[in-house]
Amino acid sequence: MNPDINAKEKELLREIHQAVVKYYNFKHKKEDKPYNPGDRIPYGGRVFDENDIINLVDSALEFWLTTGKYSEQFEKDFAEFLGVKTCSLTNSGSSANLLAFMALTSPKLGDRRIKRGDEVITVAAGFPTTVAPIIQYGAVPVFVDVEIPTYNIDCSRLEEALSDKTKAVMVAHTLGNPFDLETVKNFCDKNNLWLIEDNCDALGSKYFYNNEWRYTGTIGDIGTSSFYPPHHMTMGEGGAVYTNNTMLKRLIESFRDWGRDCWCASGKDDTCKNRFSQQFGELPYGYDHKYVYSHFGYNLKVTDMQAAIGCSQLKKLPQFIEIRKRNWNLLKDGLKDLQDVFVLPEPTKNSDPSWFGFILTVKENAGFTRDEIVSYLESKNIQTRMLFAGNILKHPCFDEMRASGEGFRVAGNLSNTDKIMNNTFWVGVYPGITEDMCGYMVEQIKSFVNSKLRRKL
């Protein structure tokens, strides 16, 4: 490159970066000031600084647009953070779950391939896109109940859920709290089942497995993450699928990239040096490998602008995790004397959660309902959320299947799942929540409970 052009480009970039910092300070930067009671407390949201915007602007100026150098950098850095061999970026956490599941349907997996009509063990108390890929493909979800107060899969039901059609277990770590990975993994290994860890709400959580602390999402065969704004870090939209199995990585990326057989990066040709010298299906010998399709895939790639934000956000992730833990502990400590009316959450044994939210279940004899306290907190500008679907089987998307009794199976009963649907809610712990905000949430929850108890007396 001409030195003069290179110097001019650097100078222009420096000026743009300075302008970005000025704009960030003017438009977005929040001055440190005490929380004013009554100000909105969201359950989650984006936490960003000028460096995130600078990365976004730099990627836009390059105008590569699709997957490129920032995507490659993020995949490398994220895999190193988690301690896994490979990471594949995609456009959302829901797409990550779809790709993780669909990879296991590939004919390349032989007898371990999930076929239509095969069964996958999961739970009904969670987010729908953990279950949707199973149903969309034509496999059969087998629902088991969850435990309270961890809100994770009840491992005592696994054997009851097992059949000669079972091929996999696909469950999420609920609100950052790891499920009993040792029991689930041993069950999968014993029965030659795949394990997909939906890690979208638990990035940074750890579990003590085989005498070492490991990040959730890295113990099963495949893990998934979401980078939607309320999650542990953000790209706006975005997700990742990660694995230590090189074959599974190839399958994940084939389904992500139109179902193609070629693994060349975007804009590159002939990585395998056999582009025109292979035989595939009934195609002519030497047909261009870049246009050979081994699967009926999708286009679920991420843009380089999203990945650029992710590269910057990843540097903040350790701090984000610590703030989430701090906020959760403040709420737990502040509400510890309300155990007569609430079931307070508990971390799973042998785990170190990176919390997504603080969950509460109203006891049957509390003297008030979940809906009453949720309405009160919302009136005080404290945002609340249900535990996602509550019981996905009760939703309109299951109307036809419930009516026919086909397309799913329930092992035992879902009594705790229904209890969660009726009595459970959660509030946020994301890094935008300050200690003062945690104090206000505790104060308002206690104020509501005390007012109900006074009326009861």
C-alpha positions as CSV (number, residue, x, y, z in Angstrom):
1,M,0.0,0.0,0.0
2,N,1.2,3.5,-0.8
3,P,2.6,4.9,2.5
4,D,0.8,8.2,1.9
5,I,-2.6,6.5,1.5
6,N,-1.9,4.3,4.5
7,A,-1.1,7.3,6.6
8,K,-4.1,9.2,5.4
9,E,-6.4,6.2,6.2
10,K,-5.0,6.0,9.7
11,E,-5.5,9.7,10.3
12,L,-9.1,9.5,9.0
13,L,-9.8,6.6,11.3
14,R,-8.3,8.4,14.3
15,E,-10.6,11.4,13.6
16,I,-13.6,9.0,13.2
17,H,-12.8,7.3,16.5
18,Q,-12.5,10.6,18.3
19,A,-15.9,11.6,16.9
20,V,-17.4,8.3,18.0
21,V,-16.1,8.9,21.6
22,K,-17.5,12.4,21.6
23,Y,-20.9,11.1,20.4
24,Y,-20.9,8.2,22.9
25,N,-20.2,10.7,25.7
26,F,-23.0,13.0,24.5
27,K,-25.6,10.4,23.6
28,H,-25.0,7.3,25.7
29,K,-22.7,7.7,28.6
30,K,-24.5,7.6,31.9
31,E,-23.0,9.8,34.6
32,D,-22.4,8.1,37.9
33,K,-25.3,9.2,40.1
34,P,-27.4,7.6,42.8
35,Y,-30.4,5.6,41.8
36,N,-33.7,7.6,42.3
37,P,-36.3,5.3,43.7
38,G,-39.0,4.9,41.1
39,D,-36.7,5.0,38.1
40,R,-37.2,2.0,35.8
41,I,-35.3,-1.2,36.7
42,P,-35.3,-3.4,33.6
43,Y,-34.9,-7.1,33.9
44,G,-32.0,-7.0,31.4
45,G,-30.5,-4.9,28.7
46,R,-27.3,-3.9,26.7
47,V,-24.3,-2.6,28.6
48,F,-21.8,-1.1,26.3
49,D,-19.2,1.6,25.9
50,E,-17.4,3.6,23.2
51,N,-15.1,0.7,22.3
52,D,-18.1,-1.4,21.2
53,I,-19.3,1.4,18.9
54,I,-15.8,2.0,17.6
55,N,-15.6,-1.7,16.6
56,L,-19.0,-1.5,15.0
57,V,-18.0,1.6,13.0
58,D,-14.7,0.0,11.9
59,S,-16.5,-3.0,10.6
60,A,-19.0,-0.8,8.8
61,L,-16.2,1.2,7.2
62,E,-14.6,-1.9,5.8
63,F,-18.0,-2.8,4.3
64,W,-17.3,-6.5,4.2
65,L,-20.8,-6.9,5.7
66,T,-21.1,-10.7,5.8
67,T,-19.0,-13.1,7.9
68,G,-15.3,-12.0,7.9
69,K,-12.3,-11.2,10.0
70,Y,-14.2,-10.1,13.1
71,S,-16.3,-13.3,12.9
72,E,-13.1,-15.4,12.7
73,Q,-11.6,-13.5,15.6
74,F,-14.6,-13.9,17.8
75,E,-14.9,-17.6,17.1
76,K,-11.2,-18.0,18.0
77,D,-11.4,-15.9,21.2
78,F,-14.7,-17.3,22.4
79,A,-13.5,-20.9,22.0
80,E,-10.4,-20.0,24.0
81,F,-12.5,-18.4,26.7
82,L,-14.7,-21.5,27.1
83,G,-11.8,-23.9,26.7
84,V,-13.3,-25.7,23.6
85,K,-11.8,-26.6,20.3
86,T,-14.3,-25.0,18.0
87,C,-16.9,-22.2,17.9
88,S,-19.3,-21.4,15.1
89,L,-21.1,-18.1,15.0
90,T,-24.7,-17.8,14.0
91,N,-27.4,-15.1,13.9
92,S,-29.2,-15.9,17.1
93,G,-29.4,-18.2,20.1
94,S,-32.5,-19.8,18.7
95,S,-30.6,-20.6,15.5
96,A,-27.8,-22.0,17.6
97,N,-30.2,-24.5,19.1
98,L,-31.6,-25.3,15.7
99,L,-28.1,-25.9,14.3
100,A,-27.0,-28.0,17.3
101,F,-30.0,-30.3,16.9
102,M,-30.0,-30.5,13.1
103,A,-26.3,-31.4,13.1
104,L,-27.3,-34.6,14.9
105,T,-29.7,-35.5,12.1
106,S,-27.0,-35.8,9.5
107,P,-26.6,-39.2,7.7
108,K,-22.9,-38.8,8.2
109,L,-23.5,-39.9,11.9
110,G,-24.6,-43.4,10.9
111,D,-26.6,-45.3,13.5
112,R,-26.3,-42.4,16.0
113,R,-28.2,-40.1,13.7
114,I,-31.5,-38.7,15.0
115,K,-34.3,-39.7,12.6
116,R,-37.9,-38.6,12.4
117,G,-39.8,-40.4,15.2
118,D,-36.8,-40.7,17.4
119,E,-37.1,-39.3,21.0
120,V,-35.3,-36.5,22.7
121,I,-35.6,-35.9,26.5
122,T,-36.2,-32.3,27.5
123,V,-38.3,-30.2,29.9
124,A,-41.4,-28.1,29.4
125,A,-40.4,-25.4,31.9
126,G,-38.2,-23.2,29.7
127,F,-37.8,-21.3,26.4
128,P,-39.6,-22.7,23.4
129,T,-36.6,-22.8,21.0
130,T,-35.0,-25.5,23.1
131,V,-37.9,-27.7,22.1
132,A,-38.9,-26.3,18.7
133,P,-36.1,-27.9,16.6
134,I,-37.1,-31.3,17.9
135,I,-40.7,-30.9,16.8
136,Q,-40.0,-29.0,13.6
137,Y,-37.8,-31.9,12.4
138,G,-40.3,-34.6,13.3
139,A,-38.6,-36.1,16.3
140,V,-40.5,-36.6,19.6
141,P,-39.8,-34.5,22.7
142,V,-40.2,-36.5,25.9
143,F,-40.9,-34.1,28.7
144,V,-39.8,-34.6,32.3
145,D,-40.5,-32.4,35.3
146,V,-38.0,-30.0,37.0
147,E,-36.9,-29.6,40.5
148,I,-37.5,-26.6,42.8
149,P,-35.5,-24.6,43.9
150,T,-32.9,-25.2,41.2
151,Y,-35.6,-25.1,38.4
152,N,-33.6,-27.6,36.4
153,I,-34.4,-31.1,35.1
154,D,-35.4,-33.7,37.6
155,C,-32.7,-36.3,37.0
156,S,-34.7,-39.0,38.9
157,R,-37.0,-39.0,35.9
158,L,-34.4,-39.8,33.3
159,E,-34.7,-43.6,33.4
160,E,-38.5,-43.3,33.2
161,A,-38.2,-41.1,30.1
162,L,-35.8,-43.5,28.4
163,S,-37.0,-45.8,25.6
164,D,-35.5,-47.7,22.7
165,K,-36.2,-44.6,20.5
166,T,-34.2,-42.2,22.7
167,K,-31.3,-40.6,20.9
168,A,-30.5,-37.4,22.8
169,V,-31.0,-35.1,25.8
170,M,-31.5,-31.4,25.0
171,V,-32.0,-29.1,28.0
172,A,-31.1,-25.6,29.2
173,H,-29.3,-24.4,32.3
174,T,-32.1,-22.4,33.9
175,L,-31.5,-18.7,34.4
176,G,-27.8,-19.4,34.7
177,N,-28.1,-22.2,37.2
178,P,-26.4,-25.4,35.8
179,F,-28.4,-28.6,35.8
180,D,-26.9,-31.7,37.4
181,L,-24.3,-32.2,34.6
182,E,-22.6,-35.2,36.2
183,T,-25.8,-37.2,36.4
184,V,-27.1,-36.2,33.0
185,K,-23.8,-36.8,31.3
186,N,-23.4,-40.2,32.9
187,F,-26.9,-41.1,31.8
188,C,-26.1,-40.1,28.3
189,D,-22.8,-41.9,28.2
190,K,-24.4,-45.1,29.6
191,N,-27.1,-45.1,27.0
192,N,-25.1,-43.8,24.0
193,L,-27.1,-40.5,23.8
194,W,-26.1,-37.1,22.5
195,L,-26.2,-34.2,25.0
196,I,-27.0,-30.7,23.9
197,E,-26.5,-28.0,26.5
198,D,-28.6,-25.0,25.9
199,N,-26.3,-22.5,27.5
200,C,-28.0,-19.3,26.3
201,D,-28.9,-18.1,29.8
202,A,-25.8,-19.4,31.5
203,L,-22.7,-18.0,29.8
204,G,-19.9,-18.0,32.3
205,S,-21.5,-20.5,34.7
206,K,-19.2,-23.3,35.9
207,Y,-19.7,-26.9,37.0
208,F,-17.2,-29.1,38.9
209,Y,-16.8,-32.1,36.6
210,N,-14.2,-34.8,36.6
211,N,-12.2,-33.0,39.3
212,E,-12.0,-29.6,37.5
213,W,-14.2,-26.5,37.1
214,R,-15.5,-26.3,33.5
215,Y,-17.8,-23.8,31.8
216,T,-21.3,-25.0,31.2
217,G,-21.9,-25.7,27.5
218,T,-18.5,-27.5,27.2
219,I,-19.3,-30.8,29.0
220,G,-22.0,-32.1,26.6
221,D,-21.4,-32.9,22.9
222,I,-22.6,-29.4,21.8
223,G,-23.3,-26.1,23.7
224,T,-25.1,-23.1,22.5
225,S,-25.1,-19.4,23.4
226,S,-27.2,-16.3,22.7
227,F,-26.0,-12.7,22.3
228,Y,-29.4,-11.0,22.4
229,P,-29.2,-7.8,24.4
230,P,-30.5,-9.1,27.8
231,H,-28.0,-11.9,27.8
232,H,-24.6,-12.1,29.4
233,M,-23.0,-10.2,26.5
234,T,-24.5,-8.9,23.3
235,M,-24.1,-8.5,19.5
236,G,-27.7,-7.2,19.2
237,E,-28.7,-10.4,17.6
238,G,-26.3,-13.4,17.4
239,G,-25.5,-16.8,18.8
240,A,-22.8,-19.5,18.9
241,V,-22.6,-23.2,18.7
242,Y,-19.5,-24.9,20.2
243,T,-18.1,-28.4,20.4
244,N,-14.9,-30.4,20.9
245,N,-16.0,-32.8,18.1
246,T,-14.5,-31.7,14.7
247,M,-17.1,-33.8,12.8
248,L,-19.9,-32.0,14.6
249,K,-18.4,-28.6,13.8
250,R,-18.3,-29.5,10.1
251,L,-22.0,-30.6,10.3
252,I,-23.0,-27.5,12.3
253,E,-21.4,-25.2,9.7
254,S,-22.8,-27.2,6.8
255,F,-26.4,-26.7,8.1
256,R,-25.6,-23.0,8.8
257,D,-24.1,-22.3,5.4
258,W,-26.9,-23.5,3.0
259,G,-26.2,-27.3,3.6
260,R,-23.0,-27.1,1.5
261,D,-20.2,-29.7,1.7
262,C,-17.4,-27.2,1.2
263,W,-15.8,-25.7,4.3
264,C,-14.0,-22.8,2.6
265,A,-14.4,-19.5,4.5
266,S,-16.4,-16.7,2.9
267,G,-14.5,-15.3,-0.1
268,K,-12.0,-18.1,-0.2
269,D,-11.7,-21.0,-2.7
270,D,-10.1,-24.4,-2.9
271,T,-9.0,-24.8,0.8
272,C,-9.0,-28.6,0.4
273,K,-7.0,-28.4,-2.9
274,N,-9.6,-30.8,-4.4
275,R,-12.2,-28.3,-5.6
276,F,-12.6,-29.9,-9.1
277,S,-11.4,-33.5,-8.4
278,Q,-14.0,-35.2,-6.3
279,Q,-17.1,-37.4,-6.8
280,F,-20.3,-36.5,-5.0
281,G,-23.7,-38.2,-5.3
282,E,-24.7,-38.5,-8.9
283,L,-23.1,-35.3,-9.9
284,P,-20.5,-35.3,-12.7
285,Y,-17.0,-36.1,-11.5
286,G,-15.2,-32.9,-10.6
287,Y,-18.3,-30.8,-10.0
288,D,-17.3,-27.5,-8.2
289,H,-17.1,-28.4,-4.5
290,K,-18.3,-25.0,-3.5
291,Y,-21.7,-25.9,-5.0
292,V,-22.1,-29.4,-3.6
293,Y,-24.8,-29.8,-0.9
294,S,-24.8,-32.6,1.6
295,H,-27.7,-31.4,3.7
296,F,-30.9,-29.4,3.4
297,G,-29.5,-26.4,5.2
298,Y,-30.1,-22.8,5.9
299,N,-28.4,-19.4,5.7
300,L,-27.9,-18.6,9.4
301,K,-24.6,-16.7,9.3
302,V,-23.8,-13.7,11.4
303,T,-22.7,-10.3,9.9
304,D,-19.2,-9.0,10.6
305,M,-20.7,-5.9,12.2
306,Q,-22.4,-8.1,14.9
307,A,-19.2,-10.1,15.4
308,A,-17.2,-6.8,15.8
309,I,-19.4,-5.8,18.7
310,G,-18.9,-9.3,20.1
311,C,-15.1,-9.0,20.0
312,S,-15.3,-5.9,22.2
313,Q,-18.1,-7.2,24.5
314,L,-16.1,-10.4,25.1
315,K,-13.4,-8.4,26.9
316,K,-16.1,-7.2,29.4
317,L,-17.6,-10.6,30.0
318,P,-15.7,-11.5,33.1
319,Q,-16.7,-8.2,34.8
320,F,-20.4,-8.7,33.6
321,I,-20.4,-12.2,35.2
322,E,-19.1,-10.8,38.5
323,I,-21.7,-8.1,38.7
324,R,-24.5,-10.6,38.0
325,K,-23.2,-12.7,40.8
326,R,-23.0,-9.7,43.1
327,N,-26.6,-8.6,42.4
328,W,-28.0,-12.1,42.8
329,N,-26.3,-12.4,46.2
330,L,-27.6,-9.0,47.3
331,L,-31.2,-10.1,46.5
332,K,-30.7,-13.5,48.1
333,D,-29.3,-12.0,51.3
334,G,-31.9,-9.2,51.3
335,L,-34.9,-11.6,51.0
336,K,-33.6,-14.4,53.2
337,D,-36.1,-13.7,55.9
338,L,-39.1,-14.2,53.6
339,Q,-38.8,-17.9,53.2
340,D,-42.2,-18.4,54.8
341,V,-43.8,-16.9,51.7
342,F,-41.3,-17.5,48.9
343,V,-39.3,-20.4,47.7
344,L,-35.9,-18.8,47.3
345,P,-33.6,-20.1,44.5
346,E,-30.6,-22.3,45.3
347,P,-27.6,-23.0,43.1
348,T,-27.1,-26.6,41.9
349,K,-24.6,-28.7,43.9
350,N,-21.1,-28.5,42.5
351,S,-21.9,-25.4,40.5
352,D,-20.8,-21.7,40.3
353,P,-23.7,-20.0,38.4
354,S,-23.4,-16.9,36.3
355,W,-26.9,-15.8,37.0
356,F,-29.4,-14.6,34.4
357,G,-32.1,-13.6,36.9
358,F,-33.3,-14.0,40.5
359,I,-36.3,-16.3,40.6
360,L,-39.0,-16.5,43.2
361,T,-41.9,-18.9,43.7
362,V,-44.8,-17.8,45.8
363,K,-45.8,-20.5,48.3
364,E,-49.4,-21.7,48.3
365,N,-50.1,-20.3,51.8
366,A,-48.4,-17.0,51.3
367,G,-51.5,-14.9,51.5
368,F,-51.0,-13.4,48.0
369,T,-50.6,-14.7,44.5
370,R,-47.8,-14.4,41.9
371,D,-49.9,-12.1,39.8
372,E,-50.6,-9.7,42.7
373,I,-46.9,-9.2,43.5
374,V,-45.9,-9.0,39.9
375,S,-48.6,-6.3,39.3
376,Y,-47.3,-4.4,42.4
377,L,-43.6,-4.6,41.3
378,E,-44.4,-3.4,37.8
379,S,-46.4,-0.5,39.3
380,K,-43.1,0.4,41.1
381,N,-41.2,0.3,37.8
382,I,-39.5,-3.0,38.6
383,Q,-39.7,-5.1,35.5
384,T,-40.5,-8.8,36.0
385,R,-40.6,-11.9,33.8
386,M,-42.2,-15.3,34.0
387,L,-39.9,-18.4,33.7
388,F,-40.4,-18.2,29.9
389,A,-43.1,-20.6,28.7
390,G,-43.9,-21.8,32.2
391,N,-45.3,-25.1,30.7
392,I,-44.8,-25.1,27.0
393,L,-47.4,-27.9,26.6
394,K,-50.1,-25.5,27.7
395,H,-49.5,-23.0,24.9
396,P,-51.5,-22.6,21.6
397,C,-48.6,-24.1,19.6
398,F,-49.4,-27.4,21.3
399,D,-53.2,-27.3,20.8
400,E,-53.2,-29.8,17.9
401,M,-50.8,-32.1,19.6
402,R,-52.6,-32.0,22.9
403,A,-55.9,-32.8,21.1
404,S,-54.4,-35.7,19.2
405,G,-52.1,-36.9,22.0
406,E,-49.4,-37.4,19.3
407,G,-46.0,-35.9,18.6
408,F,-44.8,-35.7,22.2
409,R,-44.6,-37.8,25.4
410,V,-44.6,-37.0,29.1
411,A,-42.7,-39.1,31.6
412,G,-44.5,-39.1,34.9
413,N,-46.2,-35.8,35.8
414,L,-45.2,-32.1,35.4
415,S,-46.4,-30.9,38.8
416,N,-43.5,-28.6,39.5
417,T,-43.7,-27.3,35.9
418,D,-47.3,-26.4,36.5
419,K,-46.4,-24.8,39.9
420,I,-43.8,-22.6,38.1
421,M,-46.4,-21.7,35.4
422,N,-48.8,-20.5,38.2
423,N,-46.6,-19.2,41.0
424,T,-43.1,-18.2,39.7
425,F,-41.5,-15.0,38.4
426,W,-38.1,-13.4,38.3
427,V,-36.4,-10.1,38.4
428,G,-33.2,-8.9,36.8
429,V,-29.5,-9.0,37.9
430,Y,-27.9,-7.8,34.7
431,P,-24.8,-5.5,34.9
432,G,-26.9,-2.4,34.4
433,I,-28.5,-2.9,37.8
434,T,-26.7,-1.1,40.7
435,E,-26.5,-2.0,44.3
436,D,-29.0,0.8,45.0
437,M,-31.4,-0.8,42.6
438,C,-31.0,-4.2,44.3
439,G,-31.8,-2.5,47.6
440,Y,-34.9,-0.9,46.1
441,M,-36.1,-4.2,44.8
442,V,-35.7,-5.8,48.2
443,E,-37.4,-2.9,49.9
444,Q,-40.4,-3.1,47.6
445,I,-40.8,-6.9,47.8
446,K,-40.7,-6.6,51.6
447,S,-43.1,-3.7,51.6
448,F,-45.6,-5.7,49.5
449,V,-45.3,-8.8,51.7
450,N,-45.6,-6.8,54.9
451,S,-48.7,-5.1,53.7
452,K,-50.3,-8.4,52.9
453,L,-49.3,-9.9,56.3
454,R,-50.8,-6.9,58.1
455,R,-54.1,-7.4,56.3
456,K,-54.0,-11.0,57.2
457,L,-53.6,-10.2,60.9
